[in-house]
Amino acid sequence: MDEHKPHISSYLSHARVLTALLFLTLITVLLTWIDLGVFTIAVTLLVASVKATIVLTWFMHLKFESAFTRWIVIGTFALFVLILIVTFVDYFFR
């Protein structure tokens, strides 16, 4: 059984993560005023995915986990992206 080393995040790293999440939230709010046509949903989902990645990495401590756990999460995101691509292709070619 492998040992988990304790990890302590600094206040500076939490401040950077907070700033990034607030900036991405501001982008999400600004996107509600901009009409990108058929790409509006795709862009907002991209911003939401970036925010989810930041939360998974920092607040759920994924960057300190084993490589197997990271690959499981990456595979889940890849499946999510594949489902989105299939959905948008179906929507565009109707």
N, C-alpha and C positions, 0 to 999 in steps of 0.2 A: 504494500500500500504506500503510495507516495505521500510525502508530507506537503501540506499547504503552508507556504511561507506567508507570514502576515504582511499585508501591504497597507500603507497609509497614504491616502491621497492628500496633496497639499491644498491649502486654501486657494492658491493661485490657479491650480488646475481646475478646481471647482468653479472659480470665477470665470475662467476661459470657457468652460462648458456652458455655464449659465449665459454668458454673452453670446455664444454661438446659437444656443437654443432660442434666445430672445430675438436675435437677428433673423433666424429662420422663421420664427413666428411672425415677425414683421413682414417678411416676404410673403408669407401665406396670406396675411391680411391684405397686403397691397395687391395680390393677385385677384382678389375678389372685385377690385375696381377696374382691372385690365381684361379686355376681351381678347383672348387668344384663339377664339374659335374652337375647333375640335381638339386643340392641344391644351386647353385649360385644365382639364382633369388630369392629363398625363403629367403636366408640370407640377400641379399640386401634390399628386401622388409621389413624384420624385422628391419634392421637398419633405414630405412626410416620411419617406423612406430614409432620407439622410438624418432627420431628427431621431427616428427610431434606432438607427445605427449608433448615433452618439449616445443615446440613453442605454442601449445594450452594452456598449463598450465601457462607458464610465460608471454608470450607476448600478449596473448589474454585474460589474467587474469581469466582463467577458475577456478583457485583455490579459487578465491574470489566470485564466482557466487553461486547461490542457488543450492541445491541438485538436484532439478528437471532438471536444465540445464546440470549439470554434468552427470546425468543418460541418458539424451538424447544423449550426445556426446559418452558416453560409449556404448550405444545401437548401435550407428552408427558404431563405431569401431568393435563391435561384428559382425554386419552384414557384414562389409568389410572382416573380418577374415573368416567368414563362406563362403563368395563368393570365397575367395582365396583357401580355403580348397577344395571346390567343384571343382574348376578349376584345381587344382593340382591333385586331385584324378582322374578326367577325363583324364588328360594328362598322368599320370603314367600308367593307365590301358588300353591304346589304343593299 
